[in-house]
Amino acid sequence: MKALIVYHSRKGTTRKFAEKIAERLFNKNVDVITKDIEEATHDDLEKCDILYMGSWTNGRFLFNQKPAQEWVNFAAQLPKAENKKTVLFTTYTIKTGSIFRNMKKYIMPKGYKVIGSMKSRNGKLNYYSDVILRYSLN
């Protein structure tokens, strides 16, 4: 199985979380590529079996959380996909609020099938994230 992890990080926490996800997938014998959204290509997206997409949580109020504008711009340029398994992830300071709903609205109309979401306050994997990772590989 080939996995692509693409992320946008402002202070490095989301990058750290992406690296932890990659490490865990690699330990499960998954062929993993991790790239900042500025480095990822359409070819990378087409070659992966599963896509992990992450951004830091932008917004201070529970109802107004959204991905970073750079992530939104990247999502707008995604090629169409037919049920491409996708897991969303974010890092946050206070709450994630509506970020996953807002992320989904950019990618689901293009055919990306969101099968889970993960969040981290400090860039580390927790029990919940590990469960989502195991589920995503089935």
N, C-alpha and C positions, 0 to 999 in steps of 0.2 A: 504494500500500500504506500502511496505517495501523498504526503501532507505538505501543504504550503501554509505558512504562518505569515500574515502581513499585518503590520501595526503602524500606528502613529504615536509617538511618545514626545511629550513636552519636556519632562524633567528626568526621564530615564526609568521611571517606575513601570511604565507599560512595556518598554523594551525588556526590562528585567523579567516581567511576567511572561512575555513571549518566549524568552530564553528558557525559563523554567518549564513552560509547556513543551517546547522543543526537546528539552532534556528528557522529560518523562516519556514522550512519544518515541524518542530514539531508544530508550531503555526497553520499549515494547516492540523493538525491531521494525519501526516505521521509518521509511526514507523521508527525512524532514528537511525542508528548506525554510529558513527564516529570513524575511526581508522587511525593511522599512517600506512604507507605501511608495516612496519616491524611487525605489529600486525595482519593485515588482513589475513584471511585464505580462502582457496578455498570454504569451507563450507559457509562462509559469502557471498562470491560472488554468489554462487548458490542459496542462499535463498532470495536474494534481487530482487525486481521488477525493480528497477532503480539504476544505479551506477553513482556516481559522483567521478571523478578522478582528483586530482590536484597536481601540482608541481610549484615550483618557476621557473621563467624564467632565464635560464642560457645562457649567451652569450651577447656580447656588441654591435653587429652590427645588423642592421635591418634584414639582410638575414640569420643570423646565430643563431637565437634564438632556443633553444631546451630545453626539460625538463632535470632535474637533472639526472645524471647517475643512481642514486638509483631508481628513478621512471622508467627509461628505463629497468633496471634489473627486477623490479617488473612486468612491463608490459610483459616482455618476458616469465614470468612464469604463466601468466594468463591462466586459463583453457579455452577451446573453449566454445563459447556461440552462441546461435542462436538468432540473432537480439536483444540482451540485450540492452535496452535503456540506453544510456550513455551520461552524460554531462561532458565536460572537463572544468577545471578551472585553473587559474594561478594567481600568483602575480608577480609584475614586478617593476623595478626602472625607466627605461627609456621608452622602448617599448616592446610589445609582439612579434612583427615581425612575424616570421614563426612558432612560437611554436605550435600552434594548428594543423597545417599541419604535423609537425613532431610528435606530440603525436598520431595523427590519424594513421599514418603509422605503429605504433606498435600494435594497438588494432583492427583496422577494419578488417585485414585479419583473425582474430580469431573469427569474427562474432559479434563484439560489434558495435551497431548502434549509431553513434554519432548524437544526436538530437540538440545539442547546445553547446555553450561555454561561459564562464564568465571570467572576469578579474578584478583585483583590485590592485591599487597601494598601498593601506594602510590597506588591510584586511577587509574593510567595504563593505557592499552591496550597490550598487547604483541602480538607476532606471532600467537600462538595465539588470542587474543581476536578479532583482526581476521579470522582464518580462520573462526571460529565465526560472526561477524557476517555475513560474505559468504555462508556456507552457509545461514544462517537466512533469507536473502532469496530463496532459490530455491524 
